[in-house]
Amino acid sequence: MTAVGPPPAPLRPPGPCPDPYPTPLTWLYVPGDRPNAVAKALGCGADVILVDLADAVAPYRKEYALRATAELLAEASPGPAPVHVRVNALDGPLAETEIRTLSALPGLAGLRLPKVHHPADIHRAAAWATAAPRPVPDCPAAPDRPYAAQLPYDPCTPHTAPLMAPPFMTPVTLTPTATPRAEAPVRSAGGAPTPTSLTPPPAPTASAPPTRPDAPVRVPHLYALLESALGIEHAFAIATAHPALRGLALGEADLRAELGLREEAGLAWPRSRAVVAARAAGLPPPPQSVYPDARDLDGLARSCADGRALGFLGRAAIHPRQLPVIEAAHRPCAQEIEAAEEVVRAATSDAGAVALSDGRFVDPAVVAGARRVLALAYRYR
């Protein structure tokens, strides 16, 4: 029986979100070797800026991209949105140097790890992040060679208030291994690490403060990209591999190629697997993979609606013009907000299962979901 009483007062914004940090809706990829594009992207209203050092950067520009990104992240607040970095493949020659160079910088909000196949990949990245920081390599200005054509970054007006960056570091005490890994950098007679893929760094300055051996090391927030059949099979193990892991996402282009998929329906199970693994591990719902046609906004809207129906929340973008479409598709509509308000309002008067005005009963899990809807709605009102 429903409680009888005076009409309820208008709802105030709900309490703290159940997740430790607000879940972004929009993640904008920007090539790391285009500092001007990164500067524009920081003001376009994306919840998170993803500086890409991997697929978006030509091989001869990788070193320049790393240096430009390190200069950006040397500031504690590079812009109004937090900045994440997608590094190169963990089994390649560049990832260790990139992770060790960037992890200690104050402006880094997270590392996006591509082609994660197994929990060991997460542990390897976390170990690199807590190793001695690798100085930014000296390199000349951007090479004067032509770069592949990119969609222009049109000037855009922020369409929503971006998320404020919370403290993005997770204290983790690691036990040093007895022997160095085989892929550890070669060390000179003086003991300084010498990168194999970038210009040797300058000697460390004498003014660097010593590190306390008992101080907890800090791992940046890590995000795993599942881009292979093996990564999908290990999704839950990857999601629970390390306390610094904050989210999963799919890399659907590589996954399509590996599985030989010719129809969209072939991705239904991997997508559901990623959503279930993330939620089972206590992580936020994963964002959708990028929609590759930046000019097809109608197709993007339909694809976002399909993804939201599968349990995804938010999406990565490759151009600022995609941001309003993604946000509108994943933001709660008026009917959802009204239904969530009714559930929360009923839950304030009864304990356990409660009955709504139409006779439906809802339990605490439904109430928790309604509070998440309202938290998202108030954030984007």
N, C-alpha and C positions, 0 to 999 in steps of 0.2 A: 504494500500500500504506500502511495506517495505521501510525503509530509504535507500538511496543510498549514498555511501561514500567510503572512503578508507577501506581496510581490517581491521577488529578489532584487537586491540592488545591482546596478551595473557591475559587471566583473572588472576587477582591476587586473593589471598584468599578472600572470601566474608567477609563482616563486621560481627559484633557480631551476634551470633546465636539468633533467636527470643526467645528461651527458656532461662531462667536466668542462667542455668548451663548446660554444655554439657551432653547429654544423653549417659549413658554408654551402651556399647554393650555386655559386658561380666560381669557376677556376679558369683563369685566362692564361693560355700558353703564349709565351713570347720568346723568340730566338735570343739566346744569350749573347750572340755576337752583334746585336743591334741595340746598343745602349740608348739611343734616342727613342726607339720603339718601346723599350722597357720604361723609360721615363714617362711617355705618353700613357702607357697602359696603367701605370700606378694611379692615375687620376680618372680612369674610365668607369669606376664603380664596381669592378669585380671584387668579390669577397676575398679571393686569394689570387696572387700573381704567381704563375709557374714559369720561372726562367728556365728555358730548355737548353741544356748543354749537349744533348744527344742528337736525335734525328733531325732537328731543325738547323743544325750547324754543320757546315762542310768540314771535312777532315782537316784541311789546311788552316781552318779558323778556330779550331778547338782551343788552342792555347790562348789566343786572344779573348775568346769568350769566357774562359775561366778567370782571366785577369780582370776583365770588365765587370764580371759578376762579383768578384771579391771586392773590388773598389766600391761597388754599390752597397754591399753588405757590411762594409766597414763602419757604417753609421748604424746606430741602434734602431732608428726608425727611418728606413729608406723612403717610406711614403705612407699614405693613409691606409693601405692594405698590407697584410703580412705577405712576405715573399718566401716562396718555396723554390727549390731548385731540383730539376730532374737531372741526375747525373747519367753518365754513360753506363753501359752494361757492366754488371759487377764482375763478370768473368773476362772482361777486356783489360787493356793496358792502362786505361785512364781513370777508372772509377776510384781507385785508392787515393791517388793524388788529389782528385777533386774533393772527395769526402774529407780528407785530412786537412786540406787547405781551407775549406768553407766552414767546417763544423764549429770552430771556436769563434767565428765572427759574430758580433752582437746583433746584426740585422737578419740573420738566418732564422726563419720560422719553422722550416721543415725540409726534409730531404725526401724526394720522390725516387724510389728505387725501381728501375725497370727490370723486366724479365726475371722476376723472382720465381724460382722453381721449387725451393725447399726452405724449411726453417733455418738451415745453416747459412743461407744467403743473408738473412736478417742479422744473425749473430756476427757474420763477417763484416757487414757494414757498420754495425755498432762498435766492433773492435777497432775498426779504422777511425771512427769518429772520436774515440777516446784515446787514440795514440797521440804522440807528440804532434802538435800542429805543424803542418808543412808550409813554409813561407810561400807567398805568392811568387811564381816564377817571373823573372824579368823577361820581357818580350817586347818587340817593337809595336808600333801602332798597328791598327787593323790592316791586313794585307790589302794591297792596291789592286786586287784581282776581282773580276766580276763575280757577283753573288747571284744565286738562283732567284728568279722572280718571286716576289711575295705579294700577297694582297696588301694594299696600302692601309696604314693605320689612320683611318679618318678621325678627325677631331670629334670627340664625343663628350657629352655632358654627363656627369655622374647621375645615374637614375635611382640610386638608393644610397643610404649611408653604409660604407663598407664596414666589415667587422673590425673591431679594434684588436690588435695583436695581444694575446695573453702571454704569460711567461711560457715560452715554447721549449723548455729544456726539462728533461727528466733525470733526477739524480739516480745514478745506478753505480753500485760498487762492484767493480770487476776484479776477478782474481787473475793475476798475471800468469801466463802460460809458462811452462818450464822451458820450452824451446821455441824459437821463432818459427813462424809459418814459412813454407817454402816460397810464397810469393812476397815475402817481406822485402822492402827495398834494400839494395846493396849499400853497405855502409863503408865510408872511407876510413882511413887510418885514424882520423880525428873523431870518428863516431857519428858524424852527421849523416842523415839519410840523403841519398842521392836519387832523385826520381829517374826512372828509366825512360819516361815518355815526354818529359818536359825539360826545359833548361834548368841546370842545377841551381838551387836557390842560394842566395847569399848567406854568409855565416850569420848565426843568431847574434843579436846584440847582447852585450854584457849586462844591460839594464833589465833584462827580462826577469821577473820575479820567480824565485824557485817554487816548485810545486811540492806541496806537502804530500808525503807518501800515503798518509792516512785520509786525505781529503777525498770525498766522493767525486768520481768523474761524472761528467754530464754528457748525455747523449741527446742530440737534437731529435725532435719528433720525426718519426719515420713513417713513410707511406709506401706500401708494397703494390706494385703493378703486376697483375697476373696476366701473362701474355702467352702462355703455353698450356698444353694439355696437362703437363706435370704440375704446373702451378695451380691449375684448377683442382686436380686430385688432392693436392696438399693444402687447400685453401684454409681449412680450420687450423691446421698445425702452424701455418704461416701467421695466421691472425693472432695466435696465442704464443708466438715464439719469443717475444721480448716486451718488457713493460714500456719501452719507448715507441712501440708500434701503435700508431693512432688511426690507421685506416687502411682499407683495401680499395683497389680500383681495377678495372679491366683494361687491358690493351687489346682492343678487339681487332685491329688490323692484322697484327701478327697471329692472333688466335685463329682468325678466319683462314689465313694462309696455311697454317699448320694442319688444321682440321680439314682443309679442302672444301670449305663451305661455299655453297652457291646460292643459298637462300637465307633470309633473315631468321627463319624459324630454327635454323641450326644453332643459333646462339641462345635460345631460350633456356636450356639447361645450364650452361656455364654462367649465364647471368643470375639465375635463381641460386645457383650454388654460391656465388660470391656474396649475394645478399644474405643468405642463411648463415654462411660462415662468419660474416662480419657481426651480425646480430648475436649469434651464439657466443661469440668471443667478447661481447659487451662493447663493441665498436659502433660508431654511427653507421647508418645506412650508407653504402658506397655511392659515389657519384657516377653518372653515366660516362661512357667513353665519348670522345669527341665526335661530332657530326661533321664529316669532311667537306661538305659543300657549304661554304660560308654565305652563299647568295640564296640558297633555298631555305628561306625562313619558314615557309609553310610546312615543308618536310621536316624541318627541325622541330616545330611545334608538335606535329603528330608523333615523331619519334620520342620526344620528351614525355608525352602523355602515356605512350606505351611503357616507357621505362618507369614512370612513377607507379603505374599499375602493378609492376613487378616488384616494387619495394625500393627502388633507387631514390635518392634524394639529391638533387642538384646535378650539375653536369660540367665537364671540362669544355672550354671553348677555344677556338683558334682565331677569332676576330671579335672586336668589341660589339659589332652589330648583333652578335648572337646572344649577348648577355640579357637584354630585356625579355627575349623570347624564353630563354631558359628559366629566368626568375618567375615569369608569369605562369609557366607551366607547373612549376614545383611549389609555388606559394599557395597556401590554402585559399579556397574560394569562399564566397560569402556563406554558402550553404554548409560547408564543412565547419566554418567558424561557429555558425549558429548551433549546429549539432554538438560541437565540442563544448560550447558554453552550457548547453542544457545538461550534458553529462556531468561536467564539473560542478554545476550548480546543485544538481541532485546529490552529488557525493558529499557536499558540505553538510548535509543534514542527516545522513544515515551512514552507518558503518557496514562494511562488507558489500554484498550485492545490493543494488538500488534499482528502483523501478522508475522509468521515465513516464511522461504524461501520456504516451501512446501505448503504455503497457509493457514495453520492452524492458527486460532486466539487463543490467550491465555489471560486470565485476571489476575488481581493482585494476586488472590489466587494461581494460577498456578505458578506465578513468585515466590511467597513466598515459595512454595514447592520446586521449583528448587534451591533456595538459601539454603534451609535446606539440600538438597542432596549434594551440593557443600561443605557446612560446614563440613558435615560428611566425605566426600571424602578427603578434605584437612587434616582433623584430622588424618586419617589413611593412608595417602600417604606414 
